[in-house]
Amino acid sequence: MAQTRKRRQRKHRGTQGGRVDTKRRSRPRTRAEAKQRARTKRSVPKSDLPPTWRSAITRGIIISGLLIATLLVFKKPVGASIAFGAFMLAFYIPMGFYIDRWNWRRRQRAQMRDR
């Protein structure tokens, strides 16, 4: 059976002189080029960045949600599960932030000693 739909064509990448401009590509052509771009994109490793309250809040919400789900799986009352999850959320957020900050400061001190 003949194909009824016209296939989508790619944009013409060359110039009138016949040269193909490779500098202005937005998408990497090969897997190796994608890996190279990913390495150069992040100049500072994530472990060298200081901790943020936003990351602590996100982590606390995820852990509290898992705790509530676990309590509900074990047939605990819904109200009690949500109340306990909210209480633990208030506990997890500052605890997570201060533990992250302590670990970050320890890594920074170790890096300073190595230099």
C-alpha positions, 0 to 999 in steps of 0.5 A: 500500500502506498504511503499517503502521508508526506514525511517530514523533511529536515532543514537544509543545513548548508549555505549557498556556497556549499559549506555546512555550518556546524557551530550553530547546532543546538542538538548534538549529532553524536553520543560522544558530542553529547557527553562532551557537552554535558561535561563542559556544561557543569563547571562546578560539581554538585557536591561543591555547591552549598546546600539549600533550603529548597533541596532540604524541603524537597527531600523532606516532602518526598520522605514524608510522603513515603512515610505516609504511604507506608503507614497507610499500607500498614492499615493505620488511620488516615488522619493519624498518618497525615498528622504524623507525616506533617510532624516528621516533615517539620523534623526532616527539613531542618535536620536534612539541611543541617546534616547537608551543611555539616557534610559540605563544610567537612568536604570544604575543609578537606579540599582546603587541606589538600590545596 
